[in-house]
Amino acid sequence: MTTHVWSPDEAAYVDAFVESTGDELVAFRRRIHAHPELSGREFAITEALKSRLEVAHLAPQVLPSGTGIICDVGPDANDATAPTVALRADLDALAMGDETATAYRSKVPGVAHACGHDVHTTVLLGAGLALAKLLARPGAPRGRVRLIFEPSEETVPGGAVEVIECGYLDGVGGVFGLHCDPKVDLGHVGVVEGPITSAADIVEISLTGPGGHTARPERTIDLIGIAGRVANEVPEMLASGMNGHGPIRMVFGALRAGDAPNVIPTSAKLYGTLRSRNSEDWELGPKLLEAAIAQVVDSTGASWSLSHRRGVPPVVNDPGATRLLVTAVENALGPDGVVETDQSWGGDSFAWFLQRAPGSYARLGVHDPASTGPRLDLHASTFEPDERSIAVGVRVMAATALAWLRSI
């Protein structure tokens, strides 16, 4: 039997809230969707959030970097001894084009909200506004809810590092978040105990050789051919497992070499991501990658170097916090609202928060079940979530915060 995390009166209040503010929240989402901002440049969305929260008589704090917002809600907002649960959303967009046909498609060339951060932000704003009223009602649990609007999530190591360094996870007893999932139907939330994402690092491999004429590759080092071997063979070696570790996923997103069709270049660079499913492989990943590159390149005569930038560890959901989240989802959406989900190869800076406080990260269904179109993946240029998911997310986040506060 599902444990009740909110009273019928509280549930009715949230229903009325999402009904009355639904149009405003959708308009807010469309506003930031049309004007996306890259990591570290989220100034307009930060100001928009700050203004809206101040209208609700809340006290948002802008992070020292100038982007990102922290805002505590509830009558105990200023009480450092009060139980504190954090809810998190991310603000930044991707460096890619928006090829949707909506009237509110991105107006910024080469920048788009194709990962759903505009939805995450709007959901958290709505949940925060609702919780500010709910926690002031008779019978509400003691404690405060900390809203974390994280900037620069799409970069590594992510804006979560700044949030933590500023002390905003100090004293937080639990932390929760939602991420859009176009593979999950509207009205459902994907939940799993343990790992839900993978570690992700940034890699740059540099190759050098003497160069030469394409008519006589045997007299020099065919750097393009070697780069192609690295691009094909190194990922295969890591995926098959090396020295008892892995699989590790190495995928290249860019290869740059040469300027002329008849000149073998003297340098080539490959750029990609290195992903692993657990912390042990994350730590060993660079050494395994070095061994794989050496096995492919050393016999060719080319020289190589590796630049490895540590990214984020896996997001590992706490079992107790995940069970609490399941209860909240069932309260918010009904017993069929929870669906199982798998660990993905994607990375997320929410992992840093879970190293400081127990919590859980879940996947918000944004696919219209009546749609006959394809279930596009995140980062697709035509990704367009069902906006009814905003109201679903507000209900889930509000119920989760109340569930946690009542569990203390």
Secondary structure, 3 states (H helix, E strand, C coil): CCCCCCCHHHHHHHHHHHHHHHHHHHHHHHHHHHCCCCCCCCHHHHHHHHHHHHHCCCCCEECCCCCCEEEEECCCCCCCCCCEEEEEEECCCECCCCCCCCCCCCCCCCCECCCCHHHHHHHHHHHHHHHHHHCCCCCCCCCEEEEEEECCCCCCCCCHHHHHHCCCCCCEEEEEEEEEEEEEECCCEEECCEECCCEEEEEEEEEECCCEECCCHHHCCCHHHHHHHHHHHHHHHHHCCECCECCEEEEEEEEEECCCCCEECCEEEEEEEEEECCHHHHHHHHHHHHHHHHHHHHHHCCEEEEEEEEEECCCEECHHHHHHHHHHHHHHHCCCCEEECCCCCCCCCHHHHHCCCCEEEEEEEEECCCCCCCCCCCCCCCCCCCCCHHHHHHHHHHHHHHHHHHHC
